[in-house]
Amino acid sequence: MIIKHLSLALAACLAGSIAAAQPLEDKFRQLDELLPTPGITRTASGAPGHAYWQQRADYRLRATLDEAKRRIDGSGTVTYHNNSPDTLSYLWVQLDQNMFRADSDNRAIATVPSREAWGKATEADGMKFEAMRFIVESRTFDGGFNITGLSGTGGQPLKYTINKTMMRIDLPQPMKPGSRFSFKMAWNFNIPEMHVLGRRSGYEKFEEDKNDLFEVAQWYPRMAAYYDAAGWQNKQYLGDGEFTLEFGDYDIELTVPADHIVASTGELQNPGEVLSATQRERLKQARSSGKPVIIVTQKEAEAAEKSRSSASKTWHYKAANVRDFAFASSRKFIWDAQGYKKGGTDVLAMSYYPKEGNPLWERYSTQAIIHTIEQYNKYAFDYPYPIAISVNGPVGGMEYPMISFNGPRPVKDKKTGELTYSKRTKYGLIGVIIHEVGHNYFPMIVNSDERQWTWMDEGLNSFLEYLSERAWEDDFPDTRGDPRAIVDYMRSKNQVPVMTNSESVLQRGNNAYAKPATALIVLRETVLGRELFDFAFREYARRWKFKRPTPADFFRTMEDASGTDLDWFWRGWFYTTDAVDVSVDGITEYSVNTKNPDIEKAWKKAQKDAEPVSVTSQRDKGTARRVDAHPQLKDFYNEHDDFTVTNKDRNKYSEAVEGLEDWEKALLAQGKHLYLVDFSNLGGLVTPLVLDIELKSGKKYIERIPAEVWRYSPKKITKLIATDEPMVGLTQDPYWETADTDVSNNAWPRKIMPSRLELFKTDRTKDDLMKDFNTPLKLKDAKDKKAAQ
């Protein structure tokens, strides 16, 4: 630490930070050039405008599951409501199953690891061969929708054109604003095997008992979204960008083998026809129970596995104001349930799982559902639906209204043959259930466009998942949200901004889940504080409940409801790949020159005495001097040095003090220690400064400085720190709360950073190691194996 003396005049001027002279780069300019212009449908405050509108689609459908052929046959009626101010001459429908056609874009663009990677034997071999298996077997699978009928309600055929995963229906007459149009359709498709070709749905076959478990989604032609900010949503389904759908009412009849148990979106309308009296009584008990009640026991499920019914049953469901519908069906299902009622929420939480899921699922699944609803209600709004379901099957993690598919299971112990689970599997299950059930809020109710902006549902949901996991127990092994967990990604070169289209995102788990979740934690804990943040986030959720927000609506609402200009934050975290890396470059200590000779000359003498003795003086010690041999040569100047205070000095000081103003006299009396601290912004992302200051007495305190400290100089600043006693140390970001990518330069004086040297040889490449490091602990984003990898 450099120590200098500061004149009173300069001390009075240093009221804040000093910006080094440099070209100005305005990190705090407004986002006006990036955000759409507000209007009558979406306001500058981020709220829906007075002319906001939203389309609607109601479905009345029948579907039959052919277990032997692993096929769905469906038919029904769709009623489309044109609530827009526009006249529509055609409608667009999503045919997502066409992703599995032999000529689909998804198959054409599928790639495998590089030639170099194929030449190395690594732990990623499983990924390489699964990618090859997908490409090979997808060529022989007869997938995709087979449209067998499309007509008006009067039976007149409708003209349609299929464009890959989209279908255009040409209307007999244009739909005027406020009108509705109904049409009938019939279709069928083969269900893909999830572990081979599946993507968010499919079947799993169990070799031991020769049964299948079906998780069925994207099973009917679904109306594409049409909205003010984008018109028709016309992005093809390539697998990563998910779904953009309209809300509506569903009336669904599902015909399945008579010995199957069905889990589904919506409320069961005919329990007397498909459930036994015992099952109905157990469900009644579950609604008021304080713990899960078993509706279908493991013993009953195991008995059902051993036979095959040739009959069928039709399960009738209704769901109001949902944007999609999914179901699962198997004779292997164990089923438990528990009611939860609080505030505006009255829900029956239910879990369905094969015996292969126990003992893990029976213990944790339904409890995790209820915990999710309890926590998300605090930060968003009361869960509005009557049902919340978690199903164990082949899908690692995927959400639909009221129902989610979740993958983690125990494994068989090789010695005992018993099913057991690791710590990673336990918390992976709890985490993925929280994540997928949480998706009911974002995007199933706050209906963002997943096909365009993955982060708007995955990132916001991962943020709430992080808060919910921490409410489950101390030290929950969460991996997404804590700023220290994102630094390796933030410093990496292979990344794109968060505001990137879903199909172009690199490192999907880090980009669309972890980084936006971390950004919101930083915003909540470090920038705004919990009270302001939580109020603003709830306002966003409630404003856009059952509506379709865009990124601008989120950004503007958070600013509007918190009363804070956050354009700098959105720009840095969402529109760039800049990282936080603040370096403490040096500290210069200044003390105030009081002009008092008794104080100042003593200070100067102390400084002189602190200087090292020169080598020459050390070696000259003991050398004979003339004045010692001839004392008559000594006079006044030999008896007094430069630090002697004279009456002339004191008189001059008295005259100077008389000319000072009161505030100047007070500053002199305080005896403050002044430090000029130099900071560099090496990462490019401006951030608040969190300074841990240690004083000579051992006292420590935190000083928080807003990010606006960088507004005039985004690369280098100098900050004045005033203390009551000498400062002996300073650390920036002591709690690792800003995602600083290099903490080795955060302290002054510098700290030695511990590390370990790996002495064992390895053939694995740096890329292999980084891939392992970036693989998340939990399966919450593992909507398919490609996403997990």
Disulfide bonds with the S-S distance in Angstrom:
none
